[in-house]
Amino acid sequence: MWVLGQHDEAYRKIRNSILNLVGNTPLVRLRKVIPSYISPKVEIYAKLESFNPGGSVKDRPALSMFLDAIEKGLIKEGKVVIDATSGNTGIALAMVGACLGVPVELAMPANVSEERKRIIKAYGAKVYFTDPLEGTDGAILFVREKVSKEPEKYVYLDQYNNPANWRAHFYSTGIEIWNQTGGKITHLVAGIGTGGTIMGTGRRLKVYNPDIQIIGVQPAYPFHGIEGLKHIESSIKPGIFDETFLDRTIFVETEPAYEMTKRLAREEGILAGQSCGAALHAALELAKELEEGVIVVIFPDGGEKYLTTAPYKDL
């Protein structure tokens, strides 16, 4: 896990493990996708979490939850780590498990992208596919039942209810953004899946400056096509997510999210995932209302895992 001061170097030095590269991701200003009607005094930056070794923001909580379980003595010889995932956390857990020599089993909806399925298997994790119509809720219920039947076998990290999830961002992502913007950030925009990213990052930024606005992004409808995001009202609510902490929530429809995802690649050269397009669409809706400000948008992952899905189907 990245900590302040560990990577402040002119070039990246040798690391002892790929896990030492988690965090410290770049911040890039967006220009070409910003409409002309947005005030020139409003700056919008993307936090590119695809630069994590596992390719997504979920490397942070995955490593944090693993280390927390090890510290508590939960992970030991003969134990198997298990969790439910929509894809990115599964990839991250599989990667961390491979590095640490800990077996990992995962449950995920059968309709997640083919790329995600293959990456997880490449890391050596075992995967159970659940009913796609039940989304991640179905995967959660599957894991709970499996753990209840074999409690002595599994260590259930439970990303949706594990405080080590949001703490990963409190001790890394929020610090990075504050320093990268020189403390000038006025708004944080982030999609909501487990809620860990927005809760941890937002809490840290509020410590620095309580006036910073924290804006969550959700799909507009229960049945949507934006992988990685949850429609909270119609889902099993993550225990680590507190909607009262947010200053605002913006709901985004699927097609505008897809369109913005494609524009990012063609106009900014950023191959991004669908939830990135959703978050940026929300950020532009916010920017229309501002005269000035510094908006940071979390881009959870890259587009490489989605080339067989709807946004890129016309390639």
C-alpha positions in Angstrom: 0.0 0.0 0.0 1.3 3.4 -1.0 2.1 5.8 1.9 3.0 9.4 1.7 6.7 9.8 1.0 7.3 6.3 -0.3 7.2 7.1 -4.0 8.3 10.8 -4.1 11.2 10.1 -6.4 12.4 11.2 -9.8 12.0 7.7 -11.2 10.5 4.5 -9.9 13.1 2.5 -8.0 13.2 -1.3 -7.7 10.3 -2.8 -5.7 10.4 -6.1 -3.8 6.9 -7.0 -5.0 4.3 -5.9 -7.5 2.1 -5.0 -4.5 4.5 -2.2 -3.7 3.2 -0.4 -6.8 -0.4 -0.2 -5.6 -1.4 3.5 -5.4 0.2 6.8 -6.3 -1.7 7.0 -9.6 -1.6 10.0 -11.9 -4.0 12.9 -12.2 -4.7 14.2 -15.7 -6.5 17.3 -16.8 -9.3 16.8 -19.3 -9.7 19.3 -22.0 -11.1 18.0 -25.3 -14.3 16.4 -23.9 -15.1 19.6 -21.9 -18.0 21.5 -23.6 -17.4 25.1 -24.5 -20.2 26.3 -22.3 -18.3 25.1 -19.2 -16.6 28.1 -17.5 -12.9 28.3 -18.3 -12.3 28.7 -14.6 -13.6 25.2 -13.9 -10.8 22.6 -14.2 -11.7 18.9 -14.4 -9.1 16.2 -13.6 -9.3 12.4 -14.0 -7.6 10.2 -11.4 -6.4 7.3 -13.5 -6.7 4.2 -11.3 -6.0 1.9 -14.3 -2.3 2.6 -13.5 -2.5 0.3 -10.5 -0.8 -3.1 -11.2 -4.1 -5.0 -11.3 -5.6 -2.3 -13.5 -8.1 -0.7 -11.2 -8.9 1.3 -8.1 -9.8 -2.0 -6.4 -6.1 -2.9 -5.9 -6.1 -0.5 -3.0 -8.9 -2.1 -0.9 -8.0 -5.6 -1.9 -4.5 -5.2 -0.5 -5.8 -3.4 2.5 -8.3 -6.1 3.3 -5.7 -8.8 2.8 -3.2 -7.1 5.1 -5.9 -6.4 7.7 -6.9 -10.1 7.8 -3.3 -11.3 8.0 -2.7 -8.9 10.9 -5.7 -10.2 12.7 -4.5 -13.8 12.2 -7.5 -14.8 10.0 -5.5 -15.8 7.0 -3.4 -18.9 7.8 -2.3 -22.2 6.3 -5.2 -24.1 4.8 -7.6 -21.1 4.7 -9.2 -19.8 1.5 -10.0 -16.2 0.9 -13.5 -15.7 -0.6 -15.6 -12.7 -1.7 -18.3 -11.5 -4.1 -17.4 -9.2 -6.9 -18.5 -7.5 -10.0 -15.1 -8.0 -11.4 -12.4 -5.5 -10.5 -12.2 -6.5 -6.8 -12.0 -10.1 -7.9 -9.1 -9.4 -10.2 -7.3 -7.4 -7.4 -7.9 -10.2 -4.8 -6.7 -12.8 -7.2 -3.6 -10.8 -7.9 -2.8 -10.2 -4.2 -3.6 -13.9 -3.4 -1.2 -15.0 -6.1 1.6 -12.7 -4.8 1.1 -13.9 -1.2 0.5 -17.5 -2.0 -3.1 -17.5 -0.6 -5.8 -19.4 -2.5 -8.8 -17.2 -3.6 -12.3 -18.1 -4.6 -14.8 -15.6 -6.1 -18.4 -15.3 -7.0 -19.5 -12.9 -9.7 -22.5 -12.4 -12.1 -22.2 -14.5 -15.2 -22.7 -11.5 -17.5 -19.5 -9.6 -16.5 -17.1 -9.0 -19.3 -15.3 -12.0 -20.7 -12.0 -10.2 -20.2 -12.6 -9.9 -16.4 -13.4 -13.7 -16.2 -10.2 -14.6 -18.0 -7.9 -12.2 -16.0 -9.2 -13.7 -12.7 -8.5 -17.2 -13.9 -5.1 -16.2 -15.2 -4.2 -15.3 -11.6 -5.2 -18.8 -10.5 -8.4 -17.9 -8.6 -11.5 -20.2 -8.6 -14.6 -18.5 -9.9 -18.3 -19.2 -9.4 -20.8 -17.6 -11.7 -24.1 -16.5 -10.4 -27.5 -15.4 -12.0 -26.8 -12.2 -14.0 -30.3 -11.0 -13.3 -29.5 -10.8 -9.6 -26.3 -8.8 -10.2 -23.7 -8.6 -7.4 -26.5 -9.2 -4.8 -26.8 -12.7 -6.1 -23.0 -13.2 -5.8 -23.1 -11.8 -2.2 -25.9 -14.3 -1.2 -24.0 -17.1 -2.9 -20.8 -16.4 -0.9 -22.8 -16.0 2.4 -24.4 -19.4 1.9 -21.1 -21.1 1.0 -19.3 -19.6 4.0 -22.1 -20.6 6.3 -21.7 -24.2 5.2 -17.9 -24.3 5.5 -16.9 -21.6 8.0 -13.7 -23.4 8.9 -12.4 -23.2 5.3 -13.1 -19.6 4.3 -11.9 -16.1 5.2 -14.7 -14.0 3.9 -13.2 -10.5 3.3 -16.7 -9.0 2.6 -15.7 -5.9 0.6 -19.1 -4.4 1.0 -18.9 -4.3 4.8 -15.2 -4.3 5.6 -13.9 -1.0 7.0 -10.4 -1.9 5.6 -12.0 -1.1 2.2 -12.7 2.6 2.8 -9.6 3.0 5.0 -7.4 2.1 2.0 -8.6 5.3 0.4 -8.4 7.4 3.5 -4.7 6.6 3.8 -3.8 6.8 0.1 -6.3 8.1 -2.5 -7.4 11.2 -0.5 -3.9 12.1 0.4 -2.7 11.8 -3.2 -5.5 14.0 -4.6 -4.9 16.7 -2.0 -1.2 16.9 -2.8 -1.6 16.5 -6.6 -4.0 19.5 -6.7 -2.0 21.5 -4.2 -5.0 21.6 -1.9 -7.1 23.3 -4.6 -9.7 20.6 -5.1 -13.3 21.8 -4.6 -15.3 18.8 -5.7 -14.8 15.0 -5.7 -16.9 12.9 -8.1 -16.9 9.1 -7.8 -19.1 6.2 -8.7 -20.7 4.1 -6.0 -20.2 0.3 -6.0 -19.2 -0.8 -2.5 -18.9 2.9 -1.5 -15.4 2.4 -0.3 -13.7 4.8 -2.7 -16.0 7.7 -2.1 -16.3 7.2 1.6 -12.6 6.8 2.3 -11.4 9.5 -0.2 -14.1 11.9 0.8 -13.5 11.5 4.5 -9.8 12.3 4.1 -10.5 15.3 1.9 -13.1 16.6 4.4 -10.3 16.5 7.1 -8.2 18.8 4.9 -11.1 21.0 4.0 -14.7 20.5 5.1 -15.9 22.7 2.3 -14.9 20.2 -0.4 -18.1 18.8 -2.0 -18.4 15.0 -2.3 -20.6 13.9 -5.2 -21.6 10.3 -5.7 -22.6 8.7 -9.0 -25.2 6.0 -9.4 -27.0 4.4 -12.3 -30.4 5.9 -13.0 -32.2 2.6 -13.0 -32.0 -0.8 -11.2 -31.4 -2.6 -14.5 -28.5 -0.9 -16.1 -25.4 -1.7 -18.1 -22.7 0.2 -16.2 -20.4 -2.5 -14.8 -19.0 -1.7 -11.4 -21.8 0.7 -10.2 -24.7 -0.1 -7.9 -28.2 1.3 -7.9 -28.3 1.5 -4.1 -32.0 1.8 -3.6 -32.7 -1.5 -5.3 -29.7 -3.4 -4.1 -28.3 -4.8 -0.8 -26.9 -1.7 0.7 -23.1 -1.9 1.5 -22.5 -1.5 5.2 -19.6 0.8 4.6 -21.6 3.3 2.6 -23.4 6.2 4.3 -25.4 8.3 1.8 -25.8 11.0 4.4 -22.1 11.7 4.1 -22.4 12.8 0.5 -23.2 16.4 -0.4 -25.0 15.2 -3.5 -25.8 12.2 -5.8 -26.1 12.4 -9.5 -27.9 9.6 -11.4 -26.6 8.7 -14.9 -28.4 6.7 -17.6 -26.5 4.0 -19.4 -26.3 5.4 -22.9 -24.8 8.7 -21.9 -22.2 6.8 -19.9 -21.3 4.7 -22.9 -21.1 7.6 -25.2 -18.7 9.5 -22.8 -16.6 6.3 -22.4 -16.1 6.2 -26.2 -15.4 9.9 -26.4 -12.7 9.6 -23.8 -10.8 7.2 -26.0 -11.3 9.1 -29.2 -10.8 12.6 -27.9 -8.6 12.3 -24.9 -6.7 9.1 -25.7 -7.9 7.6 -22.5 -9.2 4.0 -22.9 -11.6 3.9 -19.9 -14.2 1.6 -18.4 -17.9 2.3 -18.4 -18.1 3.7 -14.9 -15.5 6.3 -15.9 -17.8 7.5 -18.6 -20.6 7.7 -16.1 -18.5 9.6 -13.5 -17.4 12.1 -16.1 -20.9 12.6 -17.4 -21.9 13.5 -13.9 -18.9 15.8 -13.4 -19.9 17.7 -16.6 -23.5 18.1 -15.2 -22.0 19.5 -12.1 -19.6 21.8 -13.9 -22.4 23.4 -15.8 -23.5 24.9 -12.4 -20.1 26.3 -11.4 -18.3 29.6 -12.2 -15.0 28.2 -11.0 -13.7 25.1 -9.2 -11.3 22.1 -9.4 -13.2 18.9 -9.9 -11.4 15.6 -9.5 -13.2 12.5 -11.0 -12.2 9.0 -10.1 -11.7 6.8 -13.1 -11.8 3.4 -11.6 -10.2 1.4 -14.4 -9.2 1.1 -18.0 -11.2 -0.1 -21.0 -9.2 -3.1 -21.8 -11.6 -5.3 -19.8 -14.6 -4.1 -21.7 -13.7 -4.5 -25.4 -16.3 -7.2 -25.8 -19.0 -5.2 -24.1 -21.6 -2.7 -25.3 -19.6 0.5 -25.4 -17.1 -1.0 -27.8 -19.3 -3.4 -29.7 -19.2 -1.3 -32.9 -15.4 -1.4 -33.2 
